[in-house]
Amino acid sequence: MFCIAFLIVSQIFDASATGYTFMKIGVGVRPVAMGNAFSALSDDENAVFWNPAGLGIVNTYQLAGMYMNHLTYLNYYNLTSAIPADVVGTVGIGISYLGASDTEYSERGDDLGDFTNSDMLLNIGYGRSFGKRSVISVGGALKVVRSQLYSFSSYGVLADAGLLYNPVKYLYLGTVIKNVGTKRRFIDMWEYPPVNVRQGIALKLPIAANQLALSCEYSYYPDSKSTFSVGGEVVIREPRILGSSSGRRISAFSIMAGYQHGYGEGTFSGFSAGFSLEFVVSQSIYLDVSALLLSYGYLGTSERIALGLNYVPTRGRASR
């Protein structure tokens, strides 16, 4: 199934320049900290951006907000949610905004004031799993994009389609085709969406109350070099490690790290690392605080922080 998606896209789309550039920026702290190797995991609210099929295995209500300082000059904001709808699947909603300020000058060099260039994205996805063990999950997402450059604006409509397969316990295979949609006209030029095929494999290994996740992923764009990513995550929930008192406020601690080959130039380019702390708010509500650092080598770094809320109707803790 992984090769089919790649062959279809590689035959339809030649290696030519595309637009919608900000669509290539990874969303969320956890996925990016794992080197963008997330299509086969996609088991939280970030699935609506990475692989909507993963929404089919999300069974808790999740809401997360992210802020990113991107290469010093750009600010990126994101709000994402996952809403389970009982036996009919899970809905995901994501809103993203990328902005940067600039200054307008007259021909004589007079300062005419500041203006903002921006990109906005509304993403609505749906996923559903099948089988007692959720062996197969399928999903899709519809995206509306608006970009503003000085006084010019442009719109586009894109779509994603994904598949998540759990052939044996602990092993997950994922494939997704992203950003298929309309070309758009910006000023006097047409630009095409950055169609992306991602194919990954992941292991989620429970160790007592804890979990180890390992993943790798291949990503193809028609206008740039293909990349290969690897990532890992250690989730600690063991009371003997975190403290076993009844008033314990920290319920989980996670460390993530990853590497994406071909993601920049220079020393440490493509390396990422992050952490997450989960706090008990009430019997069924948990607060997640996370952060990461991603290196672009010579270009600099990108820092992100995120806050998330997770509502678990029953404490049969959803595995992540």
TORDO-684573 format. One record per residue (C-alpha): residue number from 1; chain; x, y, z. Coordinates in steps of 0.001 Angstrom, whole numbers. Layout:
! residues N
i=NUM	ch=A	c1=X	c2=Y	c3=Z
...
! end
This chain:
! residues 320
i=1	ch=A	c1=0	c2=0	c3=0
i=2	ch=A	c1=2943	c2=2311	c3=653
i=3	ch=A	c1=4327	c2=2104	c3=-2872
i=4	ch=A	c1=988	c2=2725	c3=-4595
i=5	ch=A	c1=587	c2=6264	c3=-3227
i=6	ch=A	c1=4156	c2=7172	c3=-4183
i=7	ch=A	c1=3828	c2=5830	c3=-7730
i=8	ch=A	c1=556	c2=7669	c3=-8360
i=9	ch=A	c1=1869	c2=11034	c3=-7203
i=10	ch=A	c1=5288	c2=10703	c3=-8849
i=11	ch=A	c1=3631	c2=10041	c3=-12214
i=12	ch=A	c1=1120	c2=12891	c3=-11975
i=13	ch=A	c1=3338	c2=15626	c3=-10548
i=14	ch=A	c1=6676	c2=16519	c3=-12087
i=15	ch=A	c1=9541	c2=17976	c3=-10065
i=16	ch=A	c1=8593	c2=21635	c3=-10373
i=17	ch=A	c1=8275	c2=24574	c3=-8007
i=18	ch=A	c1=5202	c2=24731	c3=-5792
i=19	ch=A	c1=3603	c2=27380	c3=-3610
i=20	ch=A	c1=1789	c2=27200	c3=-258
i=21	ch=A	c1=5261	c2=27070	c3=1290
i=22	ch=A	c1=4157	c2=27297	c3=4912
i=23	ch=A	c1=2233	c2=24021	c3=4482
i=24	ch=A	c1=5592	c2=22257	c3=4740
i=25	ch=A	c1=6104	c2=23430	c3=8339
i=26	ch=A	c1=5373	c2=20607	c3=10768
i=27	ch=A	c1=2582	c2=21196	c3=13300
i=28	ch=A	c1=2754	c2=20303	c3=16992
i=29	ch=A	c1=5535	c2=19768	c3=19503
i=30	ch=A	c1=5488	c2=15988	c3=19811
i=31	ch=A	c1=5550	c2=15149	c3=16047
i=32	ch=A	c1=8303	c2=17637	c3=15200
i=33	ch=A	c1=10386	c2=16668	c3=18244
i=34	ch=A	c1=10321	c2=13110	c3=16855
i=35	ch=A	c1=11897	c2=14272	c3=13605
i=36	ch=A	c1=8563	c2=14602	c3=11760
i=37	ch=A	c1=8279	c2=10802	c3=11782
i=38	ch=A	c1=4646	c2=10772	c3=12865
i=39	ch=A	c1=2411	c2=9389	c3=10110
i=40	ch=A	c1=2440	c2=5869	c3=11556
i=41	ch=A	c1=1898	c2=7102	c3=15131
i=42	ch=A	c1=-709	c2=9894	c3=14751
i=43	ch=A	c1=-2493	c2=8928	c3=17971
i=44	ch=A	c1=-3331	c2=12382	c3=19348
i=45	ch=A	c1=-4934	c2=15648	c3=18218
i=46	ch=A	c1=-2034	c2=16316	c3=15825
i=47	ch=A	c1=-3345	c2=13518	c3=13591
i=48	ch=A	c1=-5586	c2=15998	c3=11764
i=49	ch=A	c1=-2413	c2=17539	c3=10299
i=50	ch=A	c1=-177	c2=14470	c3=9950
i=51	ch=A	c1=-2419	c2=11530	c3=9099
i=52	ch=A	c1=-6187	c2=11951	c3=9570
i=53	ch=A	c1=-6584	c2=8175	c3=9745
i=54	ch=A	c1=-4995	c2=8410	c3=13192
i=55	ch=A	c1=-8072	c2=10261	c3=14434
i=56	ch=A	c1=-9807	c2=6891	c3=14299
i=57	ch=A	c1=-7805	c2=5622	c3=17284
i=58	ch=A	c1=-8107	c2=8807	c3=19380
i=59	ch=A	c1=-10728	c2=8058	c3=22052
i=60	ch=A	c1=-10298	c2=11028	c3=24408
i=61	ch=A	c1=-11249	c2=14683	c3=24012
i=62	ch=A	c1=-8113	c2=16712	c3=23302
i=63	ch=A	c1=-7368	c2=20404	c3=22833
i=64	ch=A	c1=-3904	c2=21896	c3=22286
i=65	ch=A	c1=-2468	c2=25318	c3=21505
i=66	ch=A	c1=1046	c2=25864	c3=20146
i=67	ch=A	c1=3295	c2=28894	c3=19698
i=68	ch=A	c1=6436	c2=28781	c3=17579
i=69	ch=A	c1=9199	c2=31303	c3=16985
i=70	ch=A	c1=10394	c2=30278	c3=13532
i=71	ch=A	c1=13874	c2=31397	c3=12458
i=72	ch=A	c1=13599	c2=34518	c3=14645
i=73	ch=A	c1=11401	c2=36594	c3=12317
i=74	ch=A	c1=8263	c2=34451	c3=11976
i=75	ch=A	c1=5594	c2=33695	c3=14570
i=76	ch=A	c1=3396	c2=30624	c3=14162
i=77	ch=A	c1=238	c2=29923	c3=16189
i=78	ch=A	c1=-1838	c2=26772	c3=16113
i=79	ch=A	c1=-4975	c2=25476	c3=17847
i=80	ch=A	c1=-5929	c2=21824	c3=17418
i=81	ch=A	c1=-8666	c2=19606	c3=18822
i=82	ch=A	c1=-9882	c2=16008	c3=18592
i=83	ch=A	c1=-13516	c2=15197	c3=19363
i=84	ch=A	c1=-14560	c2=11510	c3=19570
i=85	ch=A	c1=-18071	c2=10837	c3=18264
i=86	ch=A	c1=-18740	c2=7499	c3=19973
i=87	ch=A	c1=-18785	c2=4624	c3=17465
i=88	ch=A	c1=-18827	c2=6747	c3=14322
i=89	ch=A	c1=-15241	c2=7964	c3=14547
i=90	ch=A	c1=-13384	c2=11102	c3=15636
i=91	ch=A	c1=-13449	c2=14637	c3=14263
i=92	ch=A	c1=-10344	c2=16809	c3=14249
i=93	ch=A	c1=-10199	c2=20595	c3=13823
i=94	ch=A	c1=-7074	c2=22686	c3=13380
i=95	ch=A	c1=-6459	c2=26408	c3=12881
i=96	ch=A	c1=-2998	c2=27787	c3=12054
i=97	ch=A	c1=-1619	c2=31301	c3=11558
i=98	ch=A	c1=1856	c2=32281	c3=10407
i=99	ch=A	c1=2755	c2=35969	c3=10369
i=100	ch=A	c1=5705	c2=38307	c3=9933
i=101	ch=A	c1=5832	c2=42104	c3=10052
i=102	ch=A	c1=7535	c2=44243	c3=7428
i=103	ch=A	c1=7923	c2=47965	c3=6750
i=104	ch=A	c1=6821	c2=49867	c3=3667
i=105	ch=A	c1=9056	c2=52640	c3=2320
i=106	ch=A	c1=8443	c2=55261	c3=-328
i=107	ch=A	c1=10710	c2=55705	c3=-3343
i=108	ch=A	c1=12506	c2=58444	c3=-1361
i=109	ch=A	c1=13036	c2=56106	c3=1583
i=110	ch=A	c1=10324	c2=57538	c3=3839
i=111	ch=A	c1=8847	c2=55143	c3=6371
i=112	ch=A	c1=5189	c2=54536	c3=5417
i=113	ch=A	c1=4406	c2=52217	c3=8301
i=114	ch=A	c1=4354	c2=48511	c3=9027
i=115	ch=A	c1=2274	c2=45787	c3=7446
i=116	ch=A	c1=1943	c2=42029	c3=8046
i=117	ch=A	c1=2410	c2=39142	c3=5634
i=118	ch=A	c1=508	c2=36068	c3=6749
i=119	ch=A	c1=-745	c2=32570	c3=6015
i=120	ch=A	c1=-3873	c2=31070	c3=7574
i=121	ch=A	c1=-5141	c2=27486	c3=7531
i=122	ch=A	c1=-8434	c2=25913	c3=8578
i=123	ch=A	c1=-8242	c2=22126	c3=8732
i=124	ch=A	c1=-11218	c2=19810	c3=9368
i=125	ch=A	c1=-10596	c2=16060	c3=9461
i=126	ch=A	c1=-12323	c2=12802	c3=10250
i=127	ch=A	c1=-11040	c2=9315	c3=11036
i=128	ch=A	c1=-12576	c2=5969	c3=11873
i=129	ch=A	c1=-11128	c2=2620	c3=12865
i=130	ch=A	c1=-12427	c2=-854	c3=12129
i=131	ch=A	c1=-12078	c2=-4170	c3=13947
i=132	ch=A	c1=-11932	c2=-5069	c3=17633
i=133	ch=A	c1=-8282	c2=-4041	c3=17807
i=134	ch=A	c1=-8666	c2=-1091	c3=15408
i=135	ch=A	c1=-6588	c2=-2984	c3=12874
i=136	ch=A	c1=-7374	c2=-533	c3=10080
i=137	ch=A	c1=-8133	c2=3167	c3=10356
i=138	ch=A	c1=-8989	c2=5490	c3=7482
i=139	ch=A	c1=-9395	c2=9228	c3=7431
i=140	ch=A	c1=-9473	c2=12409	c3=5420
i=141	ch=A	c1=-9157	c2=16144	c3=5916
i=142	ch=A	c1=-10307	c2=19247	c3=4051
i=143	ch=A	c1=-8170	c2=22404	c3=4261
i=144	ch=A	c1=-8848	c2=26008	c3=3337
i=145	ch=A	c1=-5761	c2=28220	c3=2971
i=146	ch=A	c1=-5532	c2=32010	c3=2793
i=147	ch=A	c1=-2303	c2=33921	c3=2207
i=148	ch=A	c1=-1680	c2=37670	c3=2432
i=149	ch=A	c1=1321	c2=39434	c3=889
i=150	ch=A	c1=1182	c2=43194	c3=1375
i=151	ch=A	c1=-2201	c2=44129	c3=-157
i=152	ch=A	c1=-2545	c2=40943	c3=-2210
i=153	ch=A	c1=-4346	c2=37813	c3=-1043
i=154	ch=A	c1=-5065	c2=34365	c3=-2411
i=155	ch=A	c1=-7093	c2=31294	c3=-1422
i=156	ch=A	c1=-6834	c2=27573	c3=-1987
i=157	ch=A	c1=-8683	c2=24373	c3=-1065
i=158	ch=A	c1=-6669	c2=21220	c3=-335
i=159	ch=A	c1=-7345	c2=17715	c3=957
i=160	ch=A	c1=-5524	c2=14866	c3=2710
i=161	ch=A	c1=-6286	c2=11130	c3=2754
i=162	ch=A	c1=-4627	c2=8611	c3=5046
i=163	ch=A	c1=-4501	c2=4974	c3=6125
i=164	ch=A	c1=-3245	c2=3457	c3=9377
i=165	ch=A	c1=-2685	c2=-314	c3=9646
i=166	ch=A	c1=-1965	c2=-2301	c3=12799
i=167	ch=A	c1=-1119	c2=-5807	c3=11447
i=168	ch=A	c1=276	c2=-7152	c3=14712
i=169	ch=A	c1=324	c2=-5909	c3=18266
i=170	ch=A	c1=2598	c2=-2882	c3=18827
i=171	ch=A	c1=3379	c2=-2427	c3=15094
i=172	ch=A	c1=1810	c2=386	c3=13032
i=173	ch=A	c1=2102	c2=1224	c3=9340
i=174	ch=A	c1=896	c2=4564	c3=8030
i=175	ch=A	c1=598	c2=6249	c3=4670
i=176	ch=A	c1=-912	c2=9607	c3=3758
i=177	ch=A	c1=-1268	c2=11811	c3=683
i=178	ch=A	c1=-1353	c2=15463	c3=1697
i=179	ch=A	c1=-2133	c2=18805	c3=70
i=180	ch=A	c1=-3935	c2=17596	c3=-3037
i=181	ch=A	c1=-6056	c2=20428	c3=-4364
i=182	ch=A	c1=-6439	c2=23582	c3=-6381
i=183	ch=A	c1=-3742	c2=25760	c3=-7825
i=184	ch=A	c1=-4118	c2=29427	c3=-6937
i=185	ch=A	c1=-3227	c2=32747	c3=-8474
i=186	ch=A	c1=-1044	c2=35076	c3=-6451
i=187	ch=A	c1=-765	c2=38551	c3=-8043
i=188	ch=A	c1=53	c2=37570	c3=-11653
i=189	ch=A	c1=1482	c2=34079	c3=-11093
i=190	ch=A	c1=-68	c2=30662	c3=-10569
i=191	ch=A	c1=1277	c2=28344	c3=-7907
i=192	ch=A	c1=587	c2=24685	c3=-7243
i=193	ch=A	c1=96	c2=22962	c3=-3876
i=194	ch=A	c1=3034	c2=21026	c3=-2372
i=195	ch=A	c1=1602	c2=17531	c3=-2745
i=196	ch=A	c1=3268	c2=15312	c3=-160
i=197	ch=A	c1=3378	c2=11532	c3=215
i=198	ch=A	c1=4460	c2=10236	c3=3623
i=199	ch=A	c1=4957	c2=6593	c3=4530
i=200	ch=A	c1=5983	c2=5421	c3=7969
i=201	ch=A	c1=6372	c2=2535	c3=10355
i=202	ch=A	c1=6231	c2=2689	c3=14142
i=203	ch=A	c1=6518	c2=535	c3=17259
i=204	ch=A	c1=4696	c2=1340	c3=20498
i=205	ch=A	c1=6048	c2=-880	c3=23256
i=206	ch=A	c1=4460	c2=-819	c3=26739
i=207	ch=A	c1=6883	c2=-1293	c3=29609
i=208	ch=A	c1=4803	c2=-1708	c3=32763
i=209	ch=A	c1=2923	c2=1617	c3=33033
i=210	ch=A	c1=5414	c2=3329	c3=30698
i=211	ch=A	c1=5800	c2=3339	c3=26916
i=212	ch=A	c1=8583	c2=3419	c3=24348
i=213	ch=A	c1=7729	c2=4568	c3=20818
i=214	ch=A	c1=10075	c2=4312	c3=17835
i=215	ch=A	c1=9242	c2=5490	c3=14322
i=216	ch=A	c1=10750	c2=6122	c3=10916
i=217	ch=A	c1=9284	c2=7818	c3=7863
i=218	ch=A	c1=9876	c2=8601	c3=4210
i=219	ch=A	c1=8551	c2=11898	c3=2804
i=220	ch=A	c1=8319	c2=12887	c3=-856
i=221	ch=A	c1=7605	c2=16314	c3=-2393
i=222	ch=A	c1=7704	c2=16833	c3=-6191
i=223	ch=A	c1=9787	c2=20018	c3=-5916
i=224	ch=A	c1=12454	c2=19070	c3=-3379
i=225	ch=A	c1=14643	c2=16221	c3=-2216
i=226	ch=A	c1=12984	c2=13322	c3=-463
i=227	ch=A	c1=13676	c2=13071	c3=3252
i=228	ch=A	c1=13983	c2=10216	c3=5722
i=229	ch=A	c1=13154	c2=10667	c3=9397
i=230	ch=A	c1=13645	c2=8698	c3=12591
i=231	ch=A	c1=12258	c2=9496	c3=16012
i=232	ch=A	c1=11738	c2=8136	c3=19484
i=233	ch=A	c1=9724	c2=8867	c3=22589
i=234	ch=A	c1=9890	c2=7625	c3=26172
i=235	ch=A	c1=6759	c2=8132	c3=28287
i=236	ch=A	c1=7115	c2=7617	c3=32046
i=237	ch=A	c1=3931	c2=6979	c3=34047
i=238	ch=A	c1=5280	c2=4576	c3=36640
i=239	ch=A	c1=4199	c2=5806	c3=40133
i=240	ch=A	c1=7426	c2=4471	c3=41661
i=241	ch=A	c1=9337	c2=6903	c3=39431
i=242	ch=A	c1=7009	c2=9908	c3=39529
i=243	ch=A	c1=5984	c2=9458	c3=43149
i=244	ch=A	c1=3208	c2=7292	c3=44529
i=245	ch=A	c1=1466	c2=9739	c3=46882
i=246	ch=A	c1=-2273	c2=10256	c3=46466
i=247	ch=A	c1=-1654	c2=13984	c3=45959
i=248	ch=A	c1=766	c2=13463	c3=43070
i=249	ch=A	c1=230	c2=16186	c3=40464
i=250	ch=A	c1=2555	c2=14985	c3=37670
i=251	ch=A	c1=984	c2=11963	c3=35978
i=252	ch=A	c1=3428	c2=11544	c3=33069
i=253	ch=A	c1=6791	c2=12749	c3=31798
i=254	ch=A	c1=7937	c2=12345	c3=28185
i=255	ch=A	c1=11201	c2=12855	c3=26323
i=256	ch=A	c1=11241	c2=12996	c3=22511
i=257	ch=A	c1=14094	c2=13191	c3=20015
i=258	ch=A	c1=14470	c2=12793	c3=16278
i=259	ch=A	c1=16401	c2=13477	c3=13112
i=260	ch=A	c1=15254	c2=14301	c3=9581
i=261	ch=A	c1=17830	c2=13803	c3=6853
i=262	ch=A	c1=17908	c2=16507	c3=4189
i=263	ch=A	c1=16103	c2=19095	c3=6327
i=264	ch=A	c1=18708	c2=21852	c3=6140
i=265	ch=A	c1=22411	c2=22594	c3=5917
i=266	ch=A	c1=25144	c2=22702	c3=8518
i=267	ch=A	c1=26049	c2=21153	c3=11853
i=268	ch=A	c1=23143	c2=19568	c3=13759
i=269	ch=A	c1=20763	c2=20393	c3=10928
i=270	ch=A	c1=17601	c2=18297	c3=11145
i=271	ch=A	c1=18050	c2=17315	c3=14799
i=272	ch=A	c1=15190	c2=17933	c3=17209
i=273	ch=A	c1=14474	c2=17263	c3=20876
i=274	ch=A	c1=11632	c2=17999	c3=23253
i=275	ch=A	c1=9886	c2=17116	c3=26472
i=276	ch=A	c1=6391	c2=17004	c3=27878
i=277	ch=A	c1=4891	c2=17097	c3=31375
i=278	ch=A	c1=1351	c2=15936	c3=32090
i=279	ch=A	c1=-378	c2=17322	c3=35192
i=280	ch=A	c1=-3525	c2=16097	c3=36928
i=281	ch=A	c1=-6187	c2=18827	c3=36927
i=282	ch=A	c1=-9083	c2=16691	c3=38099
i=283	ch=A	c1=-10091	c2=13041	c3=38027
i=284	ch=A	c1=-10655	c2=13097	c3=34273
i=285	ch=A	c1=-8819	c2=16213	c3=33026
i=286	ch=A	c1=-5081	c2=16437	c3=32378
i=287	ch=A	c1=-2902	c2=19384	c3=31398
i=288	ch=A	c1=39	c2=18838	c3=29081
i=289	ch=A	c1=2978	c2=21286	c3=28861
i=290	ch=A	c1=5560	c2=20635	c3=26153
i=291	ch=A	c1=8448	c2=22320	c3=24353
i=292	ch=A	c1=11012	c2=21535	c3=21662
i=293	ch=A	c1=14065	c2=22854	c3=19842
i=294	ch=A	c1=14598	c2=22148	c3=16132
i=295	ch=A	c1=17851	c2=22981	c3=14344
i=296	ch=A	c1=18004	c2=24214	c3=10749
i=297	ch=A	c1=21799	c2=24316	c3=10785
i=298	ch=A	c1=23175	c2=27522	c3=9249
i=299	ch=A	c1=19695	c2=29058	c3=9125
i=300	ch=A	c1=19147	c2=28940	c3=12872
i=301	ch=A	c1=16675	c2=27210	c3=15168
i=302	ch=A	c1=12956	c2=26985	c3=15780
i=303	ch=A	c1=11528	c2=26875	c3=19295
i=304	ch=A	c1=8017	c2=25772	c3=20195
i=305	ch=A	c1=5917	c2=25575	c3=23306
i=306	ch=A	c1=2454	c2=24055	c3=23644
i=307	ch=A	c1=-327	c2=23639	c3=26189
i=308	ch=A	c1=-2875	c2=20860	c3=25911
i=309	ch=A	c1=-5958	c2=19598	c3=27732
i=310	ch=A	c1=-7002	c2=15959	c3=27654
i=311	ch=A	c1=-10412	c2=14856	c3=28937
i=312	ch=A	c1=-10604	c2=11136	c3=29664
i=313	ch=A	c1=-14181	c2=10021	c3=30466
i=314	ch=A	c1=-12838	c2=6872	c3=32153
i=315	ch=A	c1=-9341	c2=6513	c3=33508
i=316	ch=A	c1=-8654	c2=3426	c3=31404
i=317	ch=A	c1=-5779	c2=5582	c3=30220
i=318	ch=A	c1=-5674	c2=5919	c3=26458
i=319	ch=A	c1=-2331	c2=4622	c3=25251
i=320	ch=A	c1=-98	c2=7187	c3=23631
! end
